Amino acid sequence: MSLFDFIFPKQCVQCKKLGTYICPRCFSYISFTDAMVCVICQRQAMGGITHPVCGTRYSIDGVFPSLVYKGIVKKLVYTFKYPPYLTSLQDTLSELFYEGIIQKEYFYPLTATPSIIIPIPLHVKKFRKRGYNQAQLLAEGISKRFGYPLIDALIRVRETQTQVGLSKELRQKNIKDAFALRSELLDQIANVPQVFLVDDVVTSGSTLREAAKLLKRAGVKKVWGLTLAHGE
């Protein structure tokens, strides 16, 4: 047992049973999402692919969430992002993330295309406060499982308020022009056939859409979103 585990023993985030962050009983309540919607209009879409009528030249091509953002999943994500900042959940969440993604009928064929993984970045102030970027940790897990290179190509140039509780319109306004591409990495992403953007939770999709727009303008052919969970 590590000193950390001795001082802060692992306990289930749901029922508080000691020994693990998710006990077998509570694990059985985790739901993989079958919600497949167009990230722009939020209406049902085959495979989560953006409706042609909704998309533009620089729109994200689709989003594949893994879990339903409620109950124990919501608690896991919260303890991963906020105090007590359980970064040791990285492996557990990455495995759940992967298992949900590979079940997507329209996702798996995409894995044959050369791709890169790019995490949604935090603003430097939030990064310094938290000490890590949860999307980066999840992206590392996905990168290892699929064998795609991870490139930290995006930076958050504008500090934004949390998207939680905002309407769709306010979310879009809040995140507008919040990202930029690292100039020294432009050559690595220009004309890349496919990028998978990784984030923890997708709700309105405003964050993923804003990031995808930058990548498409830089020359990326296809941009897809991969998220641990899908919220309401």
Residue frames as a rotation matrix with the C-alpha (Angstrom) as fourth column:
MET 1
0.578 0.816 0.000 0.00
0.816 -0.578 0.000 0.00
0.000 0.000 -1.000 0.00
SER 2
-0.230 -0.651 0.723 1.35
0.588 -0.685 -0.430 3.41
0.776 0.326 0.540 -0.93
LEU 3
-0.834 -0.130 -0.536 1.65
0.524 -0.490 -0.696 6.20
-0.172 -0.862 0.477 1.62
PHE 4
-0.820 0.572 -0.026 -1.03
-0.535 -0.749 0.391 8.13
0.204 0.334 0.920 -0.29
ASP 5
-0.137 0.804 -0.579 -3.44
-0.155 0.560 0.814 5.17
0.978 0.201 0.048 -0.09
PHE 6
-0.432 -0.076 -0.899 -2.66
0.800 0.428 -0.421 4.78
0.417 -0.900 -0.125 3.61
ILE 7
-0.911 0.052 -0.410 -3.46
0.187 -0.832 -0.523 8.42
-0.368 -0.553 0.748 4.36
PHE 8
-0.302 0.824 -0.480 -6.29
-0.859 -0.454 -0.237 8.69
-0.413 0.340 0.845 1.82
PRO 9
-0.693 0.003 0.721 -7.68
0.073 0.995 0.066 5.15
-0.718 0.098 -0.690 1.45
LYS 10
-0.900 0.379 -0.213 -9.58
-0.268 -0.098 0.958 4.39
0.343 0.920 0.190 -1.73
GLN 11
-0.589 0.789 0.177 -13.33
0.202 0.355 -0.913 4.30
-0.783 -0.501 -0.369 -1.36
CYS 12
-0.406 0.526 0.747 -16.17
0.913 0.195 0.359 4.00
0.043 0.828 -0.559 -3.82
VAL 13
-0.990 -0.010 0.138 -17.29
0.019 -0.998 0.065 7.48
0.137 0.067 0.988 -4.88
GLN 14
-0.286 0.958 -0.001 -20.91
-0.308 -0.091 0.947 6.32
0.907 0.271 0.321 -4.72
CYS 15
0.664 0.647 -0.375 -21.38
0.054 0.459 0.887 4.06
0.746 -0.609 0.270 -1.66
LYS 16
0.413 -0.618 0.669 -18.07
-0.852 -0.522 0.044 4.80
0.322 -0.588 -0.742 0.15
LYS 17
0.983 -0.119 0.136 -17.07
0.066 0.937 0.342 1.12
-0.169 -0.328 0.930 0.36
LEU 18
0.380 -0.919 -0.107 -13.32
-0.656 -0.349 0.669 0.89
-0.652 -0.184 -0.736 0.97
GLY 19
0.075 -0.542 0.837 -10.86
0.259 0.821 0.508 -0.63
-0.963 0.179 0.202 -1.46
THR 20
-0.562 -0.212 0.800 -11.69
0.815 0.023 0.579 0.87
-0.141 0.977 0.160 -4.84
TYR 21
-0.905 0.204 -0.373 -13.06
-0.211 -0.977 -0.021 4.03
-0.369 0.060 0.928 -6.45
ILE 22
-0.093 0.906 -0.414 -15.90
-0.956 0.035 0.292 2.03
0.279 0.422 0.862 -8.03
CYS 23
-0.519 -0.038 0.854 -17.10
-0.492 0.830 -0.262 -1.07
-0.699 -0.556 -0.450 -6.22
PRO 24
-0.981 0.092 0.170 -18.51
0.188 0.660 0.727 -3.93
-0.046 0.745 -0.665 -8.34
ARG 25
-0.207 0.974 -0.086 -22.08
0.870 0.144 -0.472 -3.20
-0.448 -0.173 -0.877 -7.27
CYS 26
0.283 0.297 -0.912 -21.93
0.029 -0.953 -0.302 0.49
-0.959 0.059 -0.279 -8.19
PHE 27
-0.735 -0.611 -0.295 -20.01
-0.315 -0.077 0.946 -0.30
-0.600 0.788 -0.136 -11.38
SER 28
-0.678 0.518 0.521 -23.06
0.689 0.696 0.203 -2.22
-0.257 0.497 -0.829 -12.59
TYR 29
0.340 0.854 -0.393 -25.04
0.643 -0.516 -0.566 1.04
-0.686 -0.060 -0.725 -12.61
ILE 30
-0.421 -0.551 -0.720 -22.72
-0.208 -0.714 0.668 2.74
-0.883 0.431 0.186 -15.10
SER 31
0.533 0.707 0.465 -24.50
0.384 0.288 -0.877 3.27
-0.754 0.646 -0.118 -18.42
PHE 32
-0.737 -0.649 0.192 -22.86
0.428 -0.227 0.875 3.54
-0.524 0.726 0.445 -21.83
THR 33
-0.147 0.721 -0.677 -24.76
-0.323 -0.682 -0.656 6.10
-0.935 0.122 0.333 -23.86
ASP 34
-0.390 0.105 0.915 -26.59
0.817 0.497 0.291 5.29
-0.424 0.861 -0.279 -27.05
ALA 35
0.588 0.574 -0.570 -27.54
0.309 -0.810 -0.498 8.95
-0.748 0.117 -0.654 -27.53
MET 36
-0.476 -0.692 0.543 -26.44
0.787 -0.059 0.615 9.86
-0.394 0.719 0.572 -31.02
VAL 37
0.635 0.714 -0.295 -27.25
0.549 -0.686 -0.477 13.46
-0.543 0.141 -0.828 -31.89
CYS 38
0.280 -0.476 0.834 -26.07
0.688 -0.506 -0.520 16.12
0.670 0.719 0.185 -34.28
VAL 39
-0.257 -0.482 -0.838 -23.85
0.952 -0.275 -0.134 18.32
-0.166 -0.832 0.529 -32.13
ILE 40
-0.960 -0.103 0.260 -25.11
0.179 -0.940 0.290 21.44
0.215 0.325 0.921 -33.90
CYS 41
-0.351 0.908 0.229 -28.90
-0.510 -0.391 0.767 21.08
0.786 0.152 0.600 -33.80
GLN 42
-0.765 -0.054 0.642 -29.01
-0.618 0.341 -0.708 18.54
-0.180 -0.939 -0.294 -30.92
ARG 43
0.434 0.899 -0.064 -31.48
-0.871 0.401 -0.283 16.38
-0.229 0.179 0.957 -32.82
GLN 44
0.462 -0.213 0.861 -31.08
-0.028 0.967 0.253 12.67
-0.886 -0.141 0.441 -33.39
ALA 45
0.402 -0.431 -0.808 -28.43
-0.914 -0.239 -0.328 11.85
-0.052 0.870 -0.490 -35.98
MET 46
0.969 -0.038 -0.245 -27.29
-0.021 0.972 -0.233 8.55
0.247 0.231 0.941 -37.39
GLY 47
0.427 -0.852 -0.303 -24.12
0.794 0.514 -0.324 7.57
0.432 -0.103 0.896 -35.59
GLY 48
0.469 -0.233 -0.852 -23.66
0.583 -0.643 0.496 11.02
-0.663 -0.730 -0.166 -34.05
ILE 49
-0.515 -0.647 0.562 -22.58
0.842 -0.259 0.473 12.42
-0.161 0.717 0.678 -37.40
THR 50
-0.570 0.248 -0.784 -23.30
-0.024 -0.958 -0.286 16.11
-0.822 -0.144 0.552 -38.03
HIS 51
0.407 0.798 0.445 -26.29
0.554 0.172 -0.815 16.59
-0.726 0.578 -0.372 -40.31
PRO 52
-0.414 -0.562 0.716 -25.17
0.909 -0.214 0.358 17.79
-0.048 0.799 0.600 -43.77
VAL 53
0.290 0.620 0.729 -27.78
0.615 -0.704 0.354 20.55
0.733 0.346 -0.586 -43.60
CYS 54
0.954 0.066 -0.293 -26.37
0.287 -0.483 0.827 21.74
-0.087 -0.873 -0.480 -40.25
GLY 55
0.273 -0.955 -0.114 -22.69
0.656 0.098 0.749 21.62
-0.704 -0.279 0.653 -41.08
THR 56
0.912 -0.169 -0.374 -20.47
-0.367 -0.744 -0.558 24.05
-0.184 0.647 -0.740 -42.94
ARG 57
0.577 -0.757 -0.307 -16.98
-0.152 0.270 -0.951 23.74
0.803 0.595 0.041 -44.36
TYR 58
-0.443 -0.840 0.312 -15.43
-0.406 -0.122 -0.906 24.24
0.799 -0.528 -0.287 -40.93
SER 59
0.427 0.691 0.583 -17.92
-0.861 0.113 0.497 22.30
0.278 -0.714 0.643 -38.78
ILE 60
-0.546 -0.483 0.685 -17.03
-0.696 0.716 -0.050 19.33
-0.467 -0.504 -0.727 -36.62
ASP 61
-0.600 0.238 -0.764 -17.94
-0.598 0.501 0.626 16.11
0.531 0.832 -0.158 -38.42
GLY 62
0.416 0.775 -0.477 -19.50
-0.110 0.563 0.819 14.33
0.903 -0.288 0.319 -35.46
VAL 63
-0.280 -0.448 0.849 -19.17
-0.902 -0.179 -0.392 13.46
0.327 -0.876 -0.354 -31.77
PHE 64
0.141 0.244 -0.960 -18.92
0.015 0.969 0.248 10.08
0.990 -0.049 0.133 -30.06
PRO 65
-0.031 -0.107 0.994 -19.63
-0.953 -0.297 -0.062 10.15
0.302 -0.949 -0.093 -26.29
SER 66
-0.689 -0.353 -0.633 -19.03
-0.209 0.933 -0.293 7.07
0.694 -0.069 -0.717 -24.18
LEU 67
-0.733 0.334 -0.592 -21.04
0.671 0.493 -0.553 7.29
0.107 -0.803 -0.586 -20.95
VAL 68
0.305 0.869 0.390 -24.23
0.520 -0.495 0.696 8.85
0.798 -0.009 -0.603 -19.63
TYR 69
-0.687 -0.621 0.378 -23.34
0.098 -0.595 -0.798 11.82
0.720 -0.511 0.470 -17.43
LYS 70
0.312 0.766 0.562 -25.39
-0.659 -0.252 0.709 11.00
0.685 -0.592 0.425 -14.35
GLY 71
0.978 0.195 -0.075 -25.15
-0.080 0.680 0.728 9.16
0.193 -0.706 0.681 -11.05
ILE 72
0.643 -0.766 0.022 -21.81
0.390 0.352 0.851 7.55
-0.659 -0.538 0.525 -10.38
VAL 73
0.142 -0.591 0.794 -20.32
0.970 -0.076 -0.230 8.79
0.196 0.803 0.563 -13.67
LYS 74
0.605 0.156 0.781 -21.07
0.134 -0.987 0.094 12.36
0.785 0.047 -0.617 -12.67
LYS 75
0.955 -0.252 0.159 -19.41
-0.202 -0.158 0.967 11.78
-0.218 -0.955 -0.201 -9.30
LEU 76
0.432 -0.832 0.347 -16.37
0.771 0.541 0.337 10.17
-0.468 0.121 0.875 -10.91
VAL 77
0.179 -0.326 0.928 -15.90
0.764 -0.548 -0.340 13.09
0.620 0.770 0.151 -13.29
TYR 78
0.825 0.187 0.534 -16.36
-0.125 -0.860 0.495 15.59
0.552 -0.475 -0.686 -10.47
THR 79
0.845 -0.524 0.107 -13.74
-0.031 0.152 0.988 13.98
-0.534 -0.838 0.112 -8.22
PHE 80
0.280 -0.735 0.618 -11.42
0.939 0.343 -0.018 13.75
-0.199 0.585 0.786 -11.24
LYS 81
0.092 -0.150 0.984 -11.71
0.631 -0.756 -0.175 17.50
0.770 0.637 0.025 -11.96
TYR 82
0.319 0.159 0.934 -12.27
-0.470 -0.829 0.302 19.04
0.823 -0.536 -0.190 -8.54
PRO 83
-0.526 -0.552 0.647 -11.13
-0.827 0.155 -0.540 18.42
0.198 -0.819 -0.539 -4.95
PRO 84
0.607 -0.785 0.126 -9.85
-0.167 0.029 0.985 15.89
-0.777 -0.619 -0.114 -4.00
TYR 85
0.401 -0.481 -0.780 -8.45
-0.912 -0.295 -0.287 15.88
-0.092 0.826 -0.557 -7.59
LEU 86
0.333 -0.216 0.918 -8.19
-0.231 0.925 0.302 12.09
-0.914 -0.313 0.258 -7.94
THR 87
0.149 -0.379 -0.913 -5.85
-0.984 -0.146 -0.100 11.83
-0.095 0.914 -0.395 -10.92
SER 88
-0.787 -0.433 0.440 -5.47
-0.444 0.892 0.083 8.15
-0.428 -0.130 -0.894 -10.00
LEU 89
0.178 0.917 0.358 -8.86
-0.043 0.371 -0.928 7.71
-0.983 0.150 0.106 -11.65
GLN 90
-0.103 -0.265 -0.959 -7.15
-0.880 -0.424 0.212 8.23
-0.463 0.866 -0.189 -15.02
ASP 91
-0.932 -0.332 -0.143 -6.78
-0.360 0.815 0.453 4.53
-0.034 0.474 -0.880 -15.84
THR 92
-0.580 0.783 0.223 -10.30
0.474 0.548 -0.689 3.61
-0.662 -0.294 -0.689 -14.74
LEU 93
0.275 0.719 -0.638 -11.93
-0.136 -0.628 -0.766 6.44
-0.952 0.298 -0.075 -16.67
SER 94
-0.331 -0.476 -0.815 -9.75
-0.874 -0.169 0.454 5.88
-0.354 0.863 -0.360 -19.73
GLU 95
-0.979 -0.019 0.202 -10.79
0.031 0.970 0.241 2.23
-0.201 0.242 -0.949 -19.84
LEU 96
-0.144 0.989 -0.007 -14.49
0.516 0.069 -0.854 3.12
-0.844 -0.127 -0.520 -19.55
PHE 97
0.131 0.085 -0.988 -13.97
-0.561 -0.815 -0.144 5.79
-0.817 0.573 -0.059 -22.20
TYR 98
-0.717 -0.532 -0.450 -12.36
-0.673 0.358 0.648 3.30
-0.184 0.767 -0.614 -24.58
GLU 99
-0.839 0.411 0.358 -14.95
0.366 0.911 -0.188 0.57
-0.403 -0.027 -0.915 -24.00
GLY 100
0.122 0.943 -0.309 -17.79
0.282 -0.331 -0.901 2.94
-0.952 0.023 -0.306 -24.79
ILE 101
0.018 -0.183 -0.983 -16.16
-0.736 -0.668 0.111 4.40
-0.677 0.722 -0.146 -27.89
ILE 102
-0.867 -0.461 -0.188 -15.34
-0.459 0.594 0.660 1.10
-0.193 0.659 -0.727 -29.60
GLN 103
-0.505 0.767 0.397 -18.98
0.510 0.636 -0.580 0.06
-0.697 -0.090 -0.712 -29.33
LYS 104
0.112 0.566 -0.817 -19.99
-0.343 -0.750 -0.566 2.88
-0.933 0.344 0.110 -31.69
GLU 105
0.454 0.172 0.874 -20.90
0.591 0.676 -0.440 1.43
-0.667 0.716 0.205 -35.07
TYR 106
0.921 -0.019 0.390 -19.90
0.316 -0.550 -0.773 4.56
0.229 0.835 -0.500 -36.97
PHE 107
0.698 -0.711 0.079 -16.71
-0.636 -0.566 0.525 5.15
-0.328 -0.417 -0.848 -35.02
TYR 108
0.401 -0.617 0.677 -14.80
0.053 0.754 0.655 1.93
-0.915 -0.226 0.335 -35.57
PRO 109
0.637 -0.179 0.750 -14.37
0.767 0.249 -0.592 2.30
-0.081 0.952 0.295 -39.37
LEU 110
0.928 -0.273 0.255 -12.69
-0.210 -0.946 -0.247 5.65
0.308 0.176 -0.935 -38.71
THR 111
0.660 -0.694 0.288 -9.82
-0.295 0.112 0.949 3.94
-0.691 -0.711 -0.131 -36.89
ALA 112
0.465 -0.483 0.742 -8.36
0.781 0.619 -0.086 2.78
-0.418 0.619 0.665 -40.22
THR 113
0.723 -0.153 0.673 -7.56
0.357 -0.752 -0.554 6.40
0.591 0.641 -0.490 -41.15
PRO 114
-0.367 -0.896 -0.250 -4.24
0.792 -0.160 -0.589 7.94
0.488 -0.414 0.768 -39.97
SER 115
0.624 0.707 0.332 -5.21
0.327 -0.623 0.711 10.21
0.710 -0.335 -0.620 -37.09
ILE 116
-0.687 -0.724 0.050 -3.94
0.227 -0.280 -0.933 12.34
0.690 -0.630 0.357 -34.25
ILE 117
0.261 0.701 -0.664 -5.40
0.907 0.057 0.416 13.01
0.330 -0.711 -0.621 -30.81
ILE 118
-0.629 -0.396 0.669 -5.75
0.155 -0.907 -0.391 16.58
0.762 -0.142 0.632 -29.55
PRO 119
-0.309 0.527 -0.792 -7.08
0.951 0.173 -0.256 17.36
0.002 -0.832 -0.555 -26.05
ILE 120
0.526 0.513 0.678 -9.23
0.390 -0.854 0.344 20.39
0.756 0.083 -0.649 -25.31
PRO 121
-0.481 -0.870 -0.107 -6.93
0.517 -0.183 -0.836 22.71
0.708 -0.457 0.538 -23.31
LEU 122
0.478 0.483 -0.734 -7.45
0.872 -0.359 0.333 24.55
-0.103 -0.799 -0.593 -20.03
HIS 123
0.734 -0.281 0.618 -6.60
-0.104 -0.946 -0.307 28.20
0.671 0.161 -0.723 -19.58
VAL 124
-0.209 -0.955 -0.211 -3.22
0.164 0.179 -0.970 28.58
0.964 -0.237 0.119 -17.91
LYS 125
-0.439 0.081 0.895 -4.79
-0.793 -0.503 -0.343 30.03
0.422 -0.860 0.285 -14.72
LYS 126
0.628 0.734 0.259 -7.07
-0.777 0.568 0.272 27.02
0.053 -0.372 0.927 -14.27
PHE 127
0.591 -0.490 -0.641 -4.24
0.072 0.823 -0.563 24.65
0.804 0.287 0.521 -15.15
ARG 128
-0.478 -0.826 0.299 -2.01
-0.209 -0.223 -0.952 26.16
0.853 -0.517 -0.066 -12.47
LYS 129
-0.146 0.518 0.843 -4.79
-0.982 -0.180 -0.059 25.90
0.121 -0.836 0.535 -9.90
ARG 130
0.828 0.557 0.068 -5.66
-0.560 0.828 0.031 22.28
-0.039 -0.063 0.997 -10.74
GLY 131
0.026 -0.927 0.374 -2.17
-0.648 0.270 0.713 21.14
-0.761 -0.261 -0.594 -11.69
TYR 132
-0.816 -0.220 0.534 -3.30
0.219 0.737 0.639 19.09
-0.535 0.639 -0.553 -14.67
ASN 133
-0.445 0.689 -0.572 -5.75
-0.892 -0.401 0.211 19.04
-0.083 0.604 0.793 -17.56
GLN 134
-0.124 0.452 0.883 -8.34
-0.352 0.812 -0.465 16.27
-0.928 -0.369 0.059 -17.21
ALA 135
0.861 0.433 -0.266 -8.91
-0.374 0.185 -0.909 16.16
-0.344 0.882 0.322 -20.98
GLN 136
0.137 -0.911 -0.388 -5.16
-0.931 0.016 -0.366 15.67
0.339 0.411 -0.846 -21.46
LEU 137
-0.563 -0.343 0.752 -5.14
-0.676 0.714 -0.181 12.68
-0.474 -0.610 -0.634 -19.10
LEU 138
0.356 0.773 0.524 -8.11
-0.160 0.603 -0.781 11.11
-0.921 0.194 0.339 -20.89
ALA 139
0.794 -0.104 -0.600 -6.49
-0.608 -0.150 -0.779 11.81
-0.010 0.983 -0.182 -24.26
GLU 140
-0.291 -0.954 0.070 -3.32
-0.957 0.291 -0.009 10.02
-0.011 -0.070 -0.998 -23.13
GLY 141
-0.334 0.245 0.910 -5.37
-0.300 0.888 -0.349 6.92
-0.894 -0.389 -0.224 -22.38
ILE 142
0.748 0.661 0.066 -7.13
-0.095 0.204 -0.974 7.00
-0.657 0.722 0.216 -25.75
SER 143
0.472 -0.669 -0.574 -3.83
-0.879 -0.302 -0.370 7.67
0.075 0.679 -0.730 -27.53
LYS 144
-0.530 -0.714 0.456 -2.22
-0.769 0.632 0.095 4.59
-0.356 -0.301 -0.885 -25.98
ARG 145
-0.097 0.577 0.811 -5.17
-0.079 0.808 -0.584 2.31
-0.992 -0.120 -0.033 -26.71
PHE 146
0.864 0.489 0.121 -5.50
0.095 0.078 -0.992 3.27
-0.494 0.869 0.021 -30.37
GLY 147
0.087 -0.935 0.343 -1.84
0.831 0.258 0.493 3.96
-0.550 0.242 0.800 -31.05
TYR 148
0.592 0.149 0.792 -2.46
0.631 -0.698 -0.340 7.48
0.502 0.701 -0.507 -32.34
PRO 149
-0.576 -0.816 -0.056 0.03
0.706 -0.462 -0.537 10.27
0.412 -0.348 0.842 -31.57
LEU 150
0.526 0.670 -0.524 -1.13
0.839 -0.509 0.191 12.90
-0.138 -0.540 -0.830 -29.11
ILE 151
-0.508 -0.646 0.570 -0.32
0.711 -0.688 -0.146 16.47
0.486 0.331 0.809 -30.07
ASP 152
-0.002 0.449 -0.893 -1.04
0.839 -0.486 -0.246 19.32
-0.545 -0.750 -0.376 -27.65
ALA 153
-0.538 -0.300 0.787 -1.80
0.818 -0.412 0.402 21.66
0.203 0.860 0.467 -30.54
LEU 154
0.269 0.749 0.606 -4.42
0.443 -0.654 0.613 23.92
0.855 0.103 -0.508 -28.96
ILE 155
-0.825 -0.397 -0.402 -4.02
0.540 -0.349 -0.766 26.63
0.163 -0.849 0.503 -26.35
ARG 156
0.327 0.933 -0.148 -6.71
0.929 -0.290 0.229 28.49
0.170 -0.213 -0.962 -24.46
VAL 157
-0.582 -0.654 0.483 -5.99
0.634 -0.737 -0.235 32.16
0.510 0.170 0.843 -25.03
ARG 158
-0.417 0.522 0.744 -9.00
-0.516 -0.810 0.279 33.55
0.748 -0.268 0.607 -23.23
GLU 159
-0.995 0.093 -0.029 -10.19
0.072 0.495 -0.866 32.69
-0.067 -0.864 -0.500 -19.74
THR 160
-0.406 0.913 -0.042 -13.84
-0.319 -0.099 0.942 31.67
0.856 0.396 0.332 -19.82
GLN 161
-0.278 0.416 0.866 -16.42
-0.941 0.064 -0.332 31.04
-0.193 -0.907 0.374 -17.14
THR 162
-0.828 0.016 0.560 -17.59
-0.019 0.998 -0.058 27.49
-0.560 -0.058 -0.826 -16.60
GLN 163
-0.797 0.534 -0.284 -20.11
-0.361 -0.043 0.932 26.29
0.485 0.845 0.227 -19.17
VAL 164
-0.702 0.532 -0.473 -22.19
0.681 0.696 -0.228 24.58
0.208 -0.482 -0.851 -16.47
GLY 165
-0.209 0.752 -0.625 -25.62
0.686 -0.343 -0.642 26.18
-0.697 -0.563 -0.444 -16.17
LEU 166
-0.595 -0.044 -0.803 -25.34
-0.376 -0.867 0.327 28.33
-0.710 0.496 0.499 -19.30
SER 167
0.587 0.806 0.078 -27.85
-0.194 0.234 -0.953 28.20
-0.786 0.544 0.294 -22.14
LYS 168
0.384 -0.415 0.825 -26.75
0.830 0.546 -0.111 26.97
-0.404 0.728 0.554 -25.56
GLU 169
0.750 -0.040 0.660 -26.52
0.400 -0.767 -0.501 30.55
0.527 0.640 -0.560 -26.83
LEU 170
0.832 -0.441 0.337 -24.46
-0.555 -0.638 0.535 31.71
-0.021 -0.632 -0.775 -23.84
ARG 171
0.528 -0.656 0.539 -22.17
0.228 0.721 0.654 28.69
-0.818 -0.222 0.531 -24.13
GLN 172
0.470 -0.314 0.825 -21.39
0.879 0.086 -0.468 29.60
0.076 0.945 0.317 -27.73
LYS 173
0.782 -0.144 0.606 -20.74
-0.051 -0.984 -0.169 33.22
0.621 0.101 -0.778 -26.81
ASN 174
0.847 -0.422 0.324 -18.64
-0.383 -0.062 0.922 32.22
-0.369 -0.905 -0.214 -23.80
ILE 175
0.364 -0.716 0.596 -16.31
0.385 0.698 0.603 29.96
-0.848 0.010 0.530 -25.79
LYS 176
0.913 0.046 0.406 -16.03
0.403 -0.264 -0.876 32.08
0.067 0.963 -0.260 -28.95
ASP 177
0.543 -0.785 0.298 -12.41
-0.193 -0.461 -0.866 32.85
0.818 0.413 -0.402 -29.88
ALA 178
0.827 -0.196 0.527 -11.18
-0.531 0.036 0.847 31.12
-0.185 -0.980 -0.075 -26.72
PHE 179
0.581 -0.593 0.557 -8.67
0.378 0.803 0.461 28.90
-0.721 -0.058 0.691 -28.54
ALA 180
0.562 -0.486 -0.670 -5.64
-0.813 -0.476 -0.336 29.28
-0.156 0.733 -0.662 -30.76
LEU 181
0.944 -0.314 -0.104 -3.27
0.259 0.898 -0.355 26.87
0.205 0.308 0.929 -32.49
ARG 182
0.465 -0.867 -0.180 0.34
0.089 -0.157 0.984 26.60
-0.881 -0.474 0.004 -31.41
SER 183
0.726 -0.144 -0.673 2.23
-0.649 -0.469 -0.599 28.16
-0.229 0.871 -0.434 -34.30
GLU 184
-0.307 -0.951 -0.014 5.19
-0.918 0.292 0.269 25.80
-0.251 0.096 -0.963 -33.91
LEU 185
-0.575 0.152 0.804 2.88
0.002 0.983 -0.184 22.81
-0.818 -0.105 -0.565 -34.45
LEU 186
0.252 0.750 -0.612 1.01
-0.648 -0.338 -0.682 24.06
-0.718 0.569 0.401 -37.51
ASP 187
-0.250 -0.431 -0.867 3.14
-0.948 0.292 0.129 21.98
0.197 0.854 -0.482 -39.88
GLN 188
-0.969 -0.159 0.189 2.32
-0.212 0.929 -0.304 18.84
-0.127 -0.334 -0.934 -37.90
ILE 189
-0.385 0.900 0.203 -1.43
0.264 0.318 -0.911 19.26
-0.884 -0.298 -0.360 -38.19
ALA 190
-0.087 0.340 -0.936 -1.82
-0.799 -0.586 -0.138 20.92
-0.595 0.736 0.322 -41.59
ASN 191
-0.016 0.209 -0.978 -3.40
-0.906 0.411 0.102 18.49
0.424 0.887 0.183 -44.05
VAL 192
-0.893 -0.145 0.427 -3.76
-0.357 0.807 -0.471 15.77
-0.276 -0.573 -0.772 -41.40
PRO 193
-0.720 0.644 -0.259 -6.50
0.047 0.419 0.907 13.41
0.692 0.641 -0.332 -42.65
GLN 194
0.350 0.905 -0.242 -8.26
0.216 0.174 0.961 13.16
0.912 -0.388 -0.135 -39.31
VAL 195
-0.758 -0.492 0.427 -8.19
-0.284 -0.340 -0.896 14.58
0.587 -0.801 0.118 -35.78
PHE 196
0.158 0.755 -0.636 -9.97
0.643 0.410 0.647 13.29
0.750 -0.511 -0.420 -32.70
LEU 197
-0.347 -0.153 0.925 -10.65
-0.474 -0.823 -0.314 16.06
0.809 -0.548 0.213 -30.19
VAL 198
-0.240 0.208 -0.948 -10.89
0.650 0.760 0.003 14.72
0.721 -0.616 -0.318 -26.64
ASP 199
-0.469 0.163 0.868 -12.86
-0.606 -0.774 -0.182 16.27
0.642 -0.612 0.462 -23.78
ASP 200
-0.987 0.063 0.150 -14.47
-0.083 0.598 -0.797 15.01
-0.140 -0.799 -0.585 -20.60
VAL 201
-0.286 0.956 0.072 -18.13
0.585 0.234 -0.776 15.97
-0.759 -0.180 -0.626 -21.12
VAL 202
-0.956 0.133 0.260 -20.14
0.149 -0.541 0.828 17.19
0.251 0.831 0.497 -24.11
THR 203
-0.371 0.888 -0.270 -23.43
0.435 -0.091 -0.896 19.00
-0.821 -0.450 -0.352 -23.58
SER 204
0.631 0.587 -0.508 -24.17
-0.139 -0.558 -0.818 21.62
-0.764 0.586 -0.270 -26.22
GLY 205
0.473 -0.543 0.694 -20.96
0.839 0.518 -0.166 20.85
-0.269 0.660 0.701 -28.12
SER 206
1.000 -0.019 0.017 -19.93
-0.014 -0.956 -0.294 24.51
0.022 0.293 -0.956 -28.23
THR 207
0.420 -0.904 0.074 -16.38
-0.516 -0.171 0.839 23.83
-0.746 -0.391 -0.539 -27.03
LEU 208
-0.101 -0.438 0.893 -15.72
0.445 0.783 0.434 21.04
-0.890 0.441 0.116 -29.52
ARG 209
0.641 0.431 0.634 -17.24
0.753 -0.194 -0.629 23.04
-0.148 0.881 -0.449 -32.36
GLU 210
0.925 -0.327 -0.195 -15.06
-0.321 -0.945 0.059 26.07
-0.203 0.008 -0.979 -31.65
ALA 211
0.068 -0.952 0.300 -11.91
-0.398 0.250 0.883 23.95
-0.915 -0.179 -0.361 -31.53
ALA 212
0.081 0.033 0.996 -12.86
0.682 0.727 -0.080 22.04
-0.727 0.686 0.037 -34.68
LYS 213
0.944 0.322 0.075 -13.32
0.284 -0.676 -0.680 25.28
-0.168 0.663 -0.730 -36.58
LEU 214
0.517 -0.828 -0.219 -9.70
-0.689 -0.554 0.467 26.25
-0.508 -0.090 -0.857 -35.93
LEU 215
-0.228 -0.640 0.734 -8.39
-0.087 0.764 0.639 22.86
-0.970 0.082 -0.230 -37.00
LYS 216
0.409 0.454 0.791 -10.44
0.745 0.334 -0.577 22.79
-0.527 0.826 -0.202 -40.20
ARG 217
0.985 -0.040 -0.167 -9.19
-0.112 -0.887 -0.447 26.26
-0.131 0.459 -0.879 -41.12
ALA 218
0.203 -0.977 0.063 -5.64
-0.714 -0.104 0.693 25.00
-0.670 -0.185 -0.719 -40.58
GLY 219
-0.238 -0.290 -0.927 -6.16
-0.945 0.289 0.152 22.29
0.224 0.912 -0.343 -43.17
VAL 220
-0.818 0.003 0.576 -7.36
-0.259 0.891 -0.372 19.25
-0.514 -0.454 -0.728 -41.21
LYS 221
-0.822 0.476 -0.314 -9.72
-0.234 0.221 0.947 17.21
0.520 0.851 -0.070 -43.38
LYS 222
0.204 0.893 -0.402 -11.93
0.143 0.379 0.914 15.59
0.969 -0.244 -0.050 -40.73
VAL 223
-0.785 -0.376 0.492 -12.45
-0.411 -0.277 -0.868 16.49
0.463 -0.884 0.063 -37.07
TRP 224
0.148 0.801 -0.580 -14.38
0.173 0.557 0.812 14.29
0.974 -0.221 -0.056 -34.67
GLY 225
-0.099 -0.115 0.988 -15.11
-0.883 -0.448 -0.141 14.69
0.459 -0.886 -0.057 -30.98
LEU 226
-0.090 0.055 -0.994 -14.52
0.339 0.941 0.022 11.92
0.937 -0.335 -0.103 -28.43
THR 227
-0.207 0.057 0.977 -15.91
-0.762 -0.635 -0.124 12.54
0.613 -0.770 0.175 -24.95
LEU 228
-0.983 -0.175 -0.050 -16.04
-0.092 0.714 -0.694 10.49
0.157 -0.677 -0.719 -21.79
ALA 229
-0.536 0.832 -0.145 -19.66
0.668 0.312 -0.676 11.43
-0.517 -0.459 -0.723 -21.18
HIS 230
-0.647 0.478 0.594 -22.73
0.330 -0.528 0.783 13.07
0.688 0.702 0.184 -22.65
GLY 231
-0.806 0.347 -0.480 -24.66
0.399 -0.281 -0.873 15.50
-0.438 -0.895 0.088 -20.46
GLU 232
0.128 0.937 0.325 -28.09
0.988 -0.091 -0.127 17.05
-0.089 0.337 -0.937 -20.79
